[in-house]
Amino acid sequence: MTLPIILSFTALLLLCTLALLQSRWPTWLRGLLVVGVSCFYFYAETAIHTLWGWPSGDPLPERFVLLAAVIEEPSSKREGALYVWVNAVEGGKPAAQPRAFQLPYSKDLHGLLNEGLKKVRNGISQLGTAEAKPRKGLAWLRPGSDEQQVKLRDMPLPQLPEK
């Protein structure tokens, strides 16, 4: 997977170099090309990190099964974060593949995840829900402030049909 991505970026770099050196484009168009390719680089870097398994900064799914969590407490050098590995629940069934998410650190969520992890270790699956917190005032002007309210509860036991 890595080799095709590297070859694609190399081909793009070669085409841009040819366009900058050999074309008779006006200077402003060449500058626009440099700025556009630079912006594309940062966008592609973020996309590649999601392909390589880095935790997603996206909001948690509405319903999920908690599989694991890693808690990085804040210190003087780091803000702290909560890394959660979950299976989204779609149509009443867990998704085929789990996904890792990175959440901002909070003491309440830290405690909730600790309790959930203890139950998971004891064999009690945890079903989670994530709801967007209501925004106050002009919060829609601050992108990236999509905080969620996370709740965990024991997974209900499956109902077996009678014989």
Secondary structure, DSSP 8 states (H G I E B T S, - for coil): -HHHHHHHHHHHHHHHHHHHHH----HHHHHHHHHHHHHHHHHHHHHHHHHTT--B-S---SEEEEEEEEEE---SS---EEEEEEEEEETTEE-SS-EEEEEE--HHHHHHHHHHHHHHHTT--EEEEEEE----TTGGGSTT---EEEEEEE---------
